[in-house]
Amino acid sequence: MTLKERLDKEVEFRNTESEITESKPDPLLVAKEHRDEYIALICALFGYGKANFIVKFLKSLDFSILERDEYIIRENLQKHYYRFQKSLDIMEFFITIKRLMEVDSIENIFYNGYRKEHNILDGLYSVISKIEELNGFDSKGYRFLIGSLPKREKILGNSPYKRWNMYLRWMVRDDNIDLGLWSKIDKKDLLLPLDTHTFKVSQKLGLLTRKTYDLKSAVLITEKLREFDKKDPIKYDFAIYRIGQESII
């Protein structure tokens, strides 16, 4: 069996709603409950650490406060914290998302950067710069959450933007795993949401020979996956993730 055949089989096996459940926790579980691009972004950007802890934290949040005044957001989130984020970081992040909701859809903001050359990094630049424009708050925890502006001309050593690329996968792809809430972005342009686990699995599978964990590695793995499916290379992401999580290799 070739690697493509193996991965295609894994994709078909994983493409079921039973892959995202309480017993198989994933931040996408909470995003699926709401099917909203703003709430999904919150779920994705808090998507680091152990999956069960992520889901527990996300379920503790009252997303309806995004429709309320900013002082209510501050009152509601005074006792919330998550790993690198203190309560103030979470308050300010929710306030930023509320302000974003009042400006435009995330899809439209992303598309404004993406549309010229169909480049994902240009789209990310557009969204993250808008976030910075809407809220001047800055701290280590807040900055970790939203990420820095991507440098398209220098992908070597740059962050893989794992959580942002995961969010884009959720929004753009439409199957039994992903949400498919957006229509303006072509799934062929997506980049692999590379984390340390999928990085190691990709090396073991032979998708990557490079030993540096950065954006360039995410691009190289994506290019390899495009050889398997040029129209939808990131359909393999969830399968690769589960292969590593379940210690299949």
C-alpha positions in Angstrom: 0.0 0.0 0.0 1.4 3.4 -1.0 1.4 6.3 1.5 -1.3 8.0 -0.5 -3.5 4.9 -0.4 -2.9 4.6 3.3 -3.7 8.2 4.0 -6.8 8.2 1.7 -8.1 5.1 3.6 -7.4 6.9 6.9 -9.3 10.0 5.7 -12.3 8.0 4.7 -12.3 6.2 8.0 -12.1 9.4 10.0 -14.7 11.4 8.1 -17.5 10.8 10.6 -19.1 12.8 13.3 -18.2 10.0 15.8 -14.6 11.3 15.5 -15.5 14.5 17.4 -17.2 13.5 20.7 -16.9 13.9 24.4 -14.8 10.7 24.5 -12.7 12.0 21.7 -12.4 15.7 22.7 -11.4 18.4 20.3 -12.0 22.2 20.4 -14.0 21.6 17.2 -16.5 19.9 19.4 -17.5 23.2 21.0 -17.3 25.1 17.7 -19.7 22.6 16.2 -22.3 23.4 18.9 -22.4 27.0 17.9 -21.5 27.0 14.2 -20.5 30.7 14.3 -17.2 32.0 12.8 -16.4 34.3 15.8 -17.0 31.6 18.4 -15.1 29.2 16.3 -12.1 31.6 16.2 -12.1 31.7 20.0 -12.2 27.9 20.1 -9.3 27.6 17.7 -7.0 30.2 19.3 -7.5 28.5 22.7 -6.7 25.2 21.0 -3.4 24.4 22.6 -2.6 22.0 25.3 -4.4 18.7 26.2 -7.6 18.4 24.2 -9.8 17.5 27.3 -8.5 20.6 29.1 -9.2 22.8 26.1 -12.8 21.5 25.8 -13.4 21.9 29.6 -12.2 25.5 29.5 -14.3 26.3 26.3 -17.4 24.8 27.9 -16.9 27.1 30.9 -17.3 30.2 28.7 -20.6 32.0 28.1 -20.3 33.1 24.5 -23.6 35.1 24.7 -21.6 37.9 26.5 -20.2 38.8 23.0 -23.6 40.4 22.5 -23.4 42.4 25.7 -21.7 45.6 26.8 -17.9 45.5 27.3 -18.2 46.0 31.1 -20.4 42.9 31.3 -17.7 40.9 29.5 -15.2 42.1 32.0 -17.4 41.2 34.9 -18.2 37.7 33.5 -14.6 36.7 32.8 -12.9 37.9 36.1 -12.3 34.4 37.3 -11.4 32.7 34.0 -7.9 31.8 33.0 -6.2 29.3 30.8 -2.6 28.3 30.8 -0.7 31.3 29.4 -3.8 33.6 29.5 -4.7 35.5 32.7 -8.2 36.7 33.2 -7.3 40.2 31.8 -6.0 38.6 28.6 -9.3 36.6 28.2 -11.4 39.7 28.9 -9.5 41.8 26.3 -9.7 39.0 23.7 -13.4 38.7 24.1 -13.7 42.5 23.8 -11.7 42.4 20.6 -13.9 39.7 19.2 -17.0 41.7 20.1 -15.5 44.7 18.3 -14.7 42.5 15.3 -18.3 41.4 15.1 -19.4 45.0 14.8 -17.0 45.7 11.9 -17.4 42.9 9.4 -17.3 39.1 9.0 -14.0 37.5 9.6 -14.3 35.9 6.2 -14.6 39.3 4.5 -11.6 40.7 6.4 -9.6 37.6 5.5 -10.7 37.7 1.9 -9.6 41.4 1.5 -6.0 40.2 2.0 -6.3 36.8 0.3 -8.1 37.7 -2.9 -5.3 39.3 -4.8 -2.9 36.4 -5.0 -4.9 33.7 -3.1 -2.2 33.6 -0.4 -3.2 32.4 3.0 -0.6 34.5 4.8 -1.9 37.7 3.2 -5.4 36.8 4.5 -3.9 36.1 8.0 -2.1 39.5 7.9 -5.4 41.2 7.1 -7.2 39.6 10.0 -4.5 39.9 12.6 -3.8 43.6 11.7 -7.5 44.3 12.0 -7.4 42.7 15.5 -4.5 44.9 16.5 -6.3 48.0 15.1 -9.4 47.2 17.2 -7.7 46.8 20.5 -4.3 48.2 21.5 -4.0 45.9 24.5 -0.9 43.9 24.7 0.6 41.3 27.0 2.5 38.0 26.7 -0.6 35.9 27.1 -2.7 38.0 24.7 0.0 38.1 22.1 0.4 34.3 22.3 -3.3 34.0 21.7 -3.6 36.1 18.6 -0.1 35.6 17.2 2.2 38.1 15.4 1.8 39.5 11.9 3.0 36.9 9.4 6.0 37.7 7.3 5.2 36.3 3.9 8.6 37.1 2.4 10.4 35.2 5.2 8.6 31.9 6.0 11.9 30.4 7.3 11.8 30.3 11.1 8.4 31.9 11.2 5.6 30.4 13.4 3.6 27.7 11.7 0.4 29.5 12.7 -1.1 26.1 13.7 -4.2 27.4 15.5 -5.0 29.9 12.7 -4.6 27.3 10.0 -6.7 24.9 12.0 -9.4 27.6 12.1 -9.2 28.1 8.4 -9.6 24.4 7.8 -12.7 24.4 9.9 -14.2 27.4 8.1 -13.3 26.5 4.5 -13.6 22.7 4.3 -17.0 21.1 4.4 -17.4 17.4 5.4 -18.4 15.4 8.5 -15.4 16.9 10.4 -15.1 20.5 9.4 -17.7 23.3 9.4 -17.6 24.8 5.9 -19.0 28.1 7.0 -17.0 30.1 4.4 -17.5 30.2 0.7 -14.9 32.7 -0.6 -11.7 30.8 0.1 -10.5 27.9 -2.0 -9.5 24.9 0.0 -6.7 24.1 -2.4 -4.8 27.1 -0.9 -5.0 26.0 2.8 -1.9 25.3 4.8 -1.4 22.4 7.1 -2.0 23.3 10.8 1.4 22.1 11.9 2.0 21.4 15.6 4.8 19.4 17.2 2.8 16.2 17.0 1.9 16.4 13.3 5.4 17.5 12.7 6.8 14.3 14.1 4.2 12.1 12.5 4.8 13.8 9.1 8.5 13.0 9.5 7.8 9.3 10.3 5.4 9.0 7.3 8.0 10.5 5.0 6.1 13.6 4.2 9.0 15.8 5.5 12.7 15.3 5.8 13.4 18.8 7.2 14.1 18.9 10.9 13.1 22.4 11.8 9.6 23.1 13.2 8.4 26.2 11.5 6.2 27.7 8.8 8.4 26.4 6.0 7.9 22.9 7.2 4.2 23.4 7.2 4.4 24.7 3.6 6.6 21.8 2.5 4.3 19.1 3.9 1.3 20.9 2.3 3.1 20.8 -1.0 3.7 17.1 -0.6 0.0 16.5 0.3 -1.0 18.5 -2.9 0.7 15.7 -4.8 -2.0 13.4 -3.3 -4.9 15.8 -3.8 -4.2 19.2 -5.4 -7.8 20.4 -4.8 -8.0 19.5 -1.1 -4.6 18.8 0.4 -5.6 19.6 4.0 -8.2 16.9 4.0 -5.3 14.7 5.3 -4.7 16.9 8.4 -7.2 15.4 10.8 -6.1 11.8 9.8 -2.5 12.6 10.4 -3.4 14.2 13.7 -5.3 11.1 14.8 -2.5 8.7 13.6 -0.2 10.5 16.0 -2.6 10.9 18.9 -3.6 7.2 18.8 0.1 6.1 18.4 -0.8 4.2 15.2 2.8 4.6 14.1 
